[in-house]
Amino acid sequence: MKFKSILTLIFSTLLLAGCSEDQVLGTFDDLNLSTTYISIPAEGGDVQVTLTAGEAWEFSTEKGFVKPDWIAVSQTSGEAGKTELIFSAEASNSGREAEMKIISGAKSLFLKVRQGDMTASTATCKEVNEAPDGKSFVVSGTITKIVNTEYGNWYMTDGTAELYIYGTLDADGKTKNFLSLGIEVGDKVTIEGPKSSYNGSPQMVNVTVKKIEKALLKVVTPSVEISKEGGVLEVKLASKGKGAFYEISEECQEWISYENAEYISGVASKLEPNPADTVVYTFNIAPNIASAREGSISFRSNEGEPIPYTFTQAGGIADVTVAEFLAAEVNDAAQYRIVGHVTGFNKYNNNFYLKDWSGEVYAYYVDTQGVKDIAIGDFVTVVGKRSEYNGTPQLPKGTLLEKYTASPEVSVAEFLTKEDGNDVYYKLTGTITEIKNAQFGNVYLQDANGDIVYVYGLLPGYGATGAAKQGLVEAMGLKVGDTITIVGNKASYNGSPQVGNAVYLSHESAESGDTE
């Protein structure tokens, strides 16, 4: 025993002798901060911190540790040695907090910055969305959608707004264990956590679930896609409440209709004394001759918030350019949508030629839905089939869906009084006084009254993009002195008015008097 005590004494003495007097456990000799916790007053202010680094250092840009905009730092990177960092923030009427990381070589340190009182405030979803980042909140609402079951990413609403939750902690405060909570769409929950933003979108991060109120109604059927031909949609529900009621969204009532409902009572057992009843709703979905669309039906029990159910229906119309339409095969089952401007008529108002940047097609006997004032230069959207007449492609018996009028023609002075917007087109005629950029078709246009407006780009037709937007001036041989007719939107750049999205209609050469 005496020999063992002597060895212990010798070992302890050696251990103490080997420790430096200024070595602190849990820190690095060549990377440390004078403090790793900074508190900035709510009224704003500055806090100075000393950073000592043995190598070049920088603040991390790693997700979760990025410096928020509300914190200003005197510098975010530097060389080895001592650096005095000044952290500052403007006044804030609510508490907020952020954690940042400083990297130097293979080492890193964490720094937490807090401003104001971080006590979680009770708020609505709308108030959370509008609040500053870093503030903690307690909020209650109904789960509307779950998008990730590992991390716990989901949406909730309380009627004021929808709130996105990015990350949910389990009962032990750990991440990546969302399923252990047993949360489902339709459940009402109360959560607590900090508000942040990602790419400008508000969210709450790594929230703690304080309370769960299980929904009396659960939608069992997953979201489905209905064919463009339509058909029957069955939605199965599990209900522990009194009744299960449906409501078709107002915008979907023209093509979704109720057929019937089947109720199957749950059978009680020793394991499940209060089993859920099964309700199967059947709806009729009308054929879709338009673009793909989303259907929305909500279900509710006698208590609790409505539970949304959405599905999609394939579209029966393909959005194409004129060139794509001309290249398509004759097919009575296929529907096409084309947008372009009217270039001419054949005897009647509903027989017209339609042009976009890629080409021109004849639209024969179009249902104009009572619109009788279509004029050359008007932009229209037409839906129809592809057919041929004597080997020439055409769009017969189509339907005019929209018209953006470009007539009557306006003067430059009248054009300059209009509001900016991409939905209204104006027809202008004038003389080219200067070609600012021939490649893109940037020109100055003077009308008969002597008023001048800048045209930012001449397009060969509606929908031109990329390289197709360029080269019109050369292709049409436009020169200073030529008279051109265009259709475009009223726009502005740096406060100066201009013609935007200008589509070339025609021109008259100053030299020959010829009209293209």
C-alpha positions in Angstrom: 0.0 0.0 0.0 2.9 2.4 0.8 4.6 1.7 -2.5 1.3 2.4 -4.4 0.9 5.7 -2.6 4.4 6.8 -3.5 3.7 6.0 -7.3 0.5 8.0 -7.2 2.3 11.0 -5.7 5.0 10.9 -8.3 2.5 10.7 -11.2 0.5 13.6 -9.8 3.6 15.8 -9.5 4.6 15.1 -13.1 1.1 15.9 -14.4 1.1 19.3 -12.6 4.6 20.1 -13.8 3.6 19.4 -17.4 0.7 22.0 -17.4 1.3 25.6 -18.5 0.0 28.2 -16.0 -2.0 30.0 -18.8 -3.4 26.9 -20.6 -7.2 26.9 -20.3 -9.0 23.6 -21.1 -11.5 23.9 -24.0 -9.7 26.7 -25.8 -7.0 27.0 -28.5 -3.8 28.7 -27.9 -3.8 30.0 -31.5 -7.6 30.8 -31.8 -9.7 32.4 -29.1 -12.1 35.2 -28.4 -12.2 37.5 -25.4 -15.8 36.4 -25.2 -18.0 34.0 -27.1 -21.2 35.6 -26.0 -22.2 39.2 -27.0 -25.2 41.1 -25.7 -26.2 44.2 -27.6 -28.8 46.5 -25.9 -32.3 46.7 -27.4 -31.7 50.4 -28.2 -28.7 49.4 -30.4 -25.0 49.9 -29.9 -21.5 48.6 -30.3 -19.6 45.8 -28.6 -15.9 45.2 -29.0 -14.4 41.7 -28.9 -10.7 40.7 -29.3 -9.9 37.9 -31.6 -6.5 36.1 -31.4 -5.7 33.8 -34.4 -2.5 31.9 -35.3 -3.6 31.8 -39.0 -5.7 33.8 -41.4 -9.4 33.7 -40.3 -12.8 34.4 -41.6 -16.5 34.2 -40.7 -18.1 31.0 -41.9 -20.7 31.1 -44.7 -22.0 27.6 -43.7 -25.7 27.3 -43.6 -27.0 28.0 -40.1 -24.0 30.2 -39.2 -24.2 33.0 -41.7 -24.0 36.5 -40.3 -27.5 38.0 -40.4 -28.1 41.4 -41.9 -29.1 42.9 -38.6 -25.5 42.4 -37.3 -22.7 44.7 -38.5 -19.1 43.6 -38.0 -16.1 45.8 -38.5 -14.4 43.1 -40.6 -15.3 39.5 -41.5 -11.8 38.2 -42.3 -8.2 38.9 -41.4 -4.7 37.8 -41.0 -3.0 36.1 -38.1 -2.5 38.0 -34.9 -4.9 40.1 -32.7 -7.9 41.8 -34.2 -10.3 44.1 -32.5 -13.8 43.3 -33.8 -16.7 45.7 -33.3 -20.2 44.2 -33.4 -23.1 46.6 -33.8 -26.9 46.6 -34.4 -29.6 49.1 -34.9 -32.4 49.5 -32.3 -34.9 46.7 -32.2 -38.3 46.5 -30.5 -38.0 42.7 -30.1 -35.3 40.2 -29.1 -33.2 38.4 -31.6 -30.2 36.1 -31.6 -27.8 34.6 -34.0 -24.9 32.1 -33.8 -21.8 32.6 -36.0 -18.7 30.6 -36.6 -15.1 31.8 -37.1 -12.7 29.5 -39.0 -8.9 29.7 -38.8 -7.1 26.8 -40.6 -8.5 23.5 -39.2 -9.9 25.2 -36.1 -13.2 27.0 -35.5 -14.9 28.9 -32.7 -18.6 29.7 -32.2 -19.9 33.1 -31.2 -23.5 33.9 -30.1 -24.9 37.4 -30.5 -28.1 38.4 -28.7 -30.0 41.7 -28.8 -32.8 42.5 -26.4 -35.1 40.1 -24.5 -35.3 36.6 -26.0 -38.4 35.5 -24.1 -40.7 33.9 -26.6 -43.7 36.0 -27.5 -47.1 34.6 -28.4 -47.9 35.6 -32.0 -50.0 34.8 -35.0 -48.5 33.2 -38.2 -48.8 36.6 -39.9 -47.0 38.4 -37.1 -44.2 35.8 -37.2 -43.7 36.2 -41.0 -43.4 40.0 -40.5 -41.1 39.8 -37.4 -37.4 40.4 -37.5 -35.1 37.4 -37.7 -33.7 35.9 -34.4 -36.8 36.6 -32.3 -38.4 33.6 -30.6 -42.2 33.0 -30.8 -44.9 30.7 -29.5 -47.5 30.2 -32.2 -50.5 27.8 -32.6 -52.1 26.5 -35.8 -53.2 23.6 -37.9 -50.8 21.6 -40.0 -51.6 21.9 -43.7 -48.7 20.1 -45.4 -45.7 18.0 -44.4 -42.8 18.2 -46.9 -40.0 16.4 -45.1 -40.6 13.6 -42.4 -36.9 13.3 -41.4 -36.1 16.9 -40.4 -39.7 17.9 -39.8 -40.4 20.6 -42.5 -44.0 21.5 -42.8 -46.6 24.3 -43.1 -49.2 25.5 -40.6 -51.9 28.1 -40.6 -54.0 29.9 -38.0 -56.2 31.7 -40.4 -54.0 34.8 -40.6 -51.3 33.4 -42.9 -49.4 30.3 -43.7 -46.1 29.7 -41.8 -43.2 27.5 -42.9 -41.4 25.3 -40.3 -37.9 24.3 -41.2 -36.8 21.6 -38.7 -38.6 20.2 -35.7 -37.0 18.9 -32.5 -38.2 15.6 -30.9 -39.2 15.2 -27.3 -35.5 15.0 -26.3 -34.5 18.1 -28.2 -32.9 16.2 -31.0 -33.1 16.7 -34.8 -34.0 14.3 -37.6 -36.6 12.4 -35.6 -39.8 14.0 -36.6 -41.8 10.8 -37.0 -41.5 10.1 -33.3 -43.9 13.0 -32.6 -46.8 11.3 -34.4 -47.8 14.6 -36.0 -50.1 14.5 -39.1 -51.8 16.9 -41.4 -54.9 18.3 -39.7 -53.4 18.2 -36.2 -53.4 21.5 -34.2 -50.1 22.2 -32.6 -48.4 24.8 -30.5 -44.7 25.4 -31.2 -41.9 27.6 -29.9 -38.8 28.6 -31.8 -36.8 31.4 -33.5 -37.9 33.1 -36.7 -35.4 33.3 -39.5 -35.4 33.8 -43.3 -34.1 31.8 -46.2 -33.6 33.6 -49.6 -35.9 36.2 -48.3 -38.7 33.8 -47.3 -39.7 33.8 -43.6 -39.6 30.5 -41.6 -39.2 29.2 -38.1 -36.2 26.9 -37.5 -35.8 23.8 -35.2 -39.0 24.4 -33.3 -40.1 22.7 -30.1 -43.6 21.2 -30.1 -45.3 22.3 -26.9 -48.8 20.8 -27.5 -50.5 18.5 -30.0 -54.3 18.3 -30.5 -55.0 15.3 -32.8 -57.3 16.0 -35.6 -60.7 14.4 -35.5 -60.5 13.9 -39.2 -57.7 12.5 -41.4 -57.5 12.4 -45.2 -56.1 8.9 -46.1 -56.1 9.2 -49.9 -52.8 10.8 -51.2 -52.8 13.5 -53.8 -53.4 12.0 -57.3 -53.4 13.2 -61.0 -56.7 12.9 -62.9 -56.4 12.4 -66.7 -57.5 15.2 -69.0 -60.6 13.1 -69.9 -61.8 13.5 -66.3 -63.6 10.7 -64.4 -64.3 9.7 -60.8 -62.2 10.8 -57.8 -62.5 8.9 -54.5 -61.2 10.5 -51.3 -61.1 8.3 -48.2 -61.3 9.9 -44.7 -60.8 8.5 -41.2 -63.1 10.3 -38.7 -63.3 10.3 -34.9 -65.6 13.3 -34.8 -69.3 13.8 -35.4 -69.6 13.8 -39.2 -67.3 14.6 -42.1 -68.3 17.5 -44.3 -66.8 18.7 -47.6 -66.4 22.0 -49.4 -65.3 22.4 -53.0 -63.2 25.5 -53.6 -65.2 28.2 -55.4 -62.8 28.4 -58.3 -63.2 24.6 -58.9 -67.0 24.3 -58.6 -67.5 24.4 -62.4 -65.5 21.2 -63.0 -65.7 19.3 -59.6 -69.1 18.0 -58.5 -70.2 15.8 -55.6 -71.5 12.3 -56.4 -72.0 10.5 -53.1 -70.6 9.5 -49.8 -70.2 6.1 -48.1 -70.0 5.8 -44.3 -68.4 2.7 -42.7 -68.6 2.6 -38.9 -65.5 1.7 -37.0 -65.6 -1.5 -34.8 -64.5 -1.0 -31.2 -62.1 -3.4 -29.6 -60.0 -3.8 -26.4 -57.0 -2.3 -28.2 -59.0 0.5 -29.9 -62.1 1.4 -27.9 -62.7 4.6 -30.0 -62.0 3.5 -33.6 -62.2 5.9 -36.5 -65.1 5.7 -38.9 -64.3 5.5 -42.6 -65.9 8.0 -45.0 -65.4 7.6 -48.8 -66.4 10.7 -50.8 -66.9 10.3 -54.5 -66.6 13.3 -56.9 -67.0 13.7 -60.6 -64.2 15.5 -62.5 -65.1 17.1 -65.8 -62.8 16.8 -68.9 -60.1 19.4 -69.2 -59.7 21.1 -72.5 -57.5 23.8 -71.1 -54.1 23.8 -69.3 -53.3 21.5 -66.5 -55.1 22.6 -63.3 -55.2 22.0 -59.6 -58.3 20.9 -57.7 -59.0 21.8 -54.1 -61.5 20.3 -51.7 -61.5 20.8 -47.9 -62.9 18.5 -45.3 -63.9 19.2 -41.7 -65.4 17.5 -38.7 -67.8 19.0 -36.2 -64.7 20.5 -34.6 -61.3 21.8 -35.6 -60.0 23.5 -38.7 -60.7 22.3 -42.3 -58.2 19.9 -43.8 -57.3 20.7 -47.4 -57.0 18.1 -50.1 -55.5 18.9 -53.5 -55.1 17.0 -56.7 -54.1 17.8 -60.3 -55.7 17.2 -63.6 -53.6 16.9 -66.8 -54.1 19.6 -69.4 -55.6 19.0 -72.8 -53.9 22.0 -74.5 -50.2 22.4 -75.5 -48.7 25.9 -75.5 -46.8 26.2 -78.8 -45.2 28.7 -81.2 -46.6 29.1 -84.7 -43.6 27.1 -86.0 -44.3 24.3 -83.6 -48.0 24.3 -84.6 -47.1 24.1 -88.3 -44.7 21.2 -87.7 -47.3 19.2 -85.8 -49.2 16.4 -87.3 -52.9 16.5 -88.1 -54.6 15.1 -84.9 -58.3 15.8 -84.0 -57.6 14.9 -80.4 -54.8 17.4 -79.9 -55.4 21.0 -78.9 -52.9 23.9 -79.2 -52.7 27.4 -77.8 -51.0 30.1 -79.8 -50.3 33.7 -78.9 -49.5 36.3 -81.6 -50.8 39.4 -83.4 -53.3 39.7 -86.2 -51.7 40.6 -89.5 -54.8 40.5 -91.8 -58.3 39.2 -92.5 -60.0 37.0 -95.1 -63.4 38.5 -95.7 -64.7 38.1 -92.2 -63.5 39.2 -88.7 -63.2 35.6 -87.5 -60.9 34.5 -90.4 -57.5 36.0 -89.7 -53.8 35.5 -90.0 -51.9 35.1 -86.8 -48.2 35.8 -86.5 -45.6 35.3 -83.7 -41.8 35.5 -83.9 -41.5 32.1 -85.5 -44.0 32.2 -88.3 -47.6 32.9 -89.4 -50.7 30.7 -89.6 -54.3 31.1 -90.9 -57.0 30.8 -88.3 -60.3 29.8 -89.9 -63.7 30.5 -88.5 -62.6 31.3 -85.0 -65.2 31.6 -82.2 -64.5 35.2 -81.1 -66.9 35.0 -78.2 -68.8 38.1 -79.3 -65.6 40.2 -79.9 -66.2 41.9 -83.2 -63.7 44.7 -83.1 -60.5 42.7 -83.7 -58.0 44.8 -85.6 -54.7 44.3 -87.3 -52.0 44.6 -84.7 -54.1 43.2 -81.9 -52.6 40.5 -79.8 -54.8 37.4 -79.4 -54.7 34.0 -77.8 -56.3 31.3 -79.8 -56.9 27.6 -79.0 -57.7 25.0 -81.7 -56.8 21.9 -83.6 -54.3 21.5 -86.4 -55.7 20.7 -89.8 -54.8 21.3 -93.5 -56.6 22.7 -96.5 -55.1 21.8 -99.9 -51.9 20.8 -98.1 -51.6 24.1 -96.2 -51.7 24.0 -92.4 -54.4 26.0 -90.6 -56.2 26.3 -87.3 -60.0 25.7 -88.0 -62.9 26.5 -85.8 -60.7 27.6 -82.9 -61.6 29.7 -79.8 -60.4 33.2 -79.1 -59.5 33.1 -75.4 -58.0 36.6 -74.9 -57.5 39.8 -76.8 -55.0 42.5 -76.0 -56.1 45.5 -78.0 -53.5 47.6 -79.8 -56.0 49.8 -81.7 -56.8 52.5 -82.4 -53.4 53.9 -83.0 -52.1 56.4 -80.5 -49.8 59.4 -80.9 -46.5 59.5 -79.1 -47.9 62.2 -76.8 -50.8 60.0 -75.9 -48.5 57.0 -75.4 -46.4 59.0 -73.0 -49.4 59.6 -70.7 -50.2 55.9 -70.3 -49.2 53.9 -67.2 -46.4 51.3 -67.3 -47.6 47.7 -67.8 -47.1 44.6 -69.8 -50.7 43.8 -70.3 -51.7 46.7 -72.5 -50.4 47.2 -76.0 -50.4 50.4 -78.1 -50.0 50.8 -81.8 -47.5 53.6 -82.9 -46.4 54.8 -86.3 -43.4 57.1 -86.9 -40.2 57.8 -88.6 -36.9 56.4 -87.4 -34.7 59.3 -86.4 -31.8 57.3 -84.9 -30.7 53.7 -84.7 -29.1 53.4 -81.3 -28.3 49.7 -81.5 -29.0 47.8 -84.8 -28.4 44.4 -83.3 -31.2 44.7 -80.7 -33.3 47.2 -82.6 -33.1 50.1 -80.2 -34.3 53.1 -82.1 -35.8 56.6 -81.7 -39.3 57.1 -83.2 -40.8 60.4 -84.2 -44.5 60.6 -85.1 -46.3 63.1 -87.4 -46.7 65.6 -84.6 -42.9 65.8 -84.1 -42.9 64.0 -80.7 -40.2 61.4 -80.1 -40.1 58.2 -78.0 -37.3 55.7 -77.5 -38.1 52.1 -78.6 -36.1 49.6 -76.6 -35.8 46.6 -78.9 -37.7 45.7 -82.0 -39.1 42.1 -82.0 -40.0 40.1 -85.1 -43.1 38.9 -83.3 -44.7 37.9 -80.0 -42.7 35.6 -77.7 -39.2 36.1 -79.2 -36.4 35.2 -76.8 -32.7 35.0 -76.8 -31.1 35.2 -80.3 -34.6 35.4 -81.9 -35.0 39.0 -80.4 -32.0 40.2 -82.4 -31.3 41.2 -86.0 -34.6 42.6 -87.1 -33.1 45.9 -88.3 -30.7 44.2 -90.7 -33.2 41.5 -91.7 -35.8 44.1 -92.8 -33.3 46.6 -94.0 -34.5 49.4 -91.7 -32.7 52.7 -92.0 -33.0 56.2 -90.6 -35.9 57.9 -92.3 -38.0 54.8 -92.7 -41.5 54.9 -91.4 -42.4 51.9 -89.1 -45.6 50.7 -87.4 -45.1 48.9 -84.1 -47.1 47.5 -81.2 -45.7 47.7 -77.7 -46.1 48.3 -74.0 -45.5 51.5 -72.1 -42.4 51.1 -70.0 -39.8 53.2 -68.2 -36.0 53.0 -67.5 -34.5 55.1 -64.7 -37.6 57.3 -64.9 -37.4 57.8 -68.7 -40.4 56.6 -70.7 -39.9 54.1 -73.5 -41.7 51.5 -75.7 -41.1 48.0 -74.3 -41.8 44.6 -76.0 -42.1 46.4 -79.3 -43.3 44.1 -82.1 -42.6 45.1 -85.7 -45.7 45.2 -87.9 -44.6 46.9 -91.1 -42.5 49.7 -92.5 -42.2 52.0 -95.5 -38.8 52.7 -96.9 -37.8 56.3 -97.1 -35.9 55.6 -100.4 -38.4 53.7 -102.4 -41.6 54.2 -100.7 -42.1 50.5 -100.7 -44.0 48.9 -97.8 -42.9 45.7 -96.2 
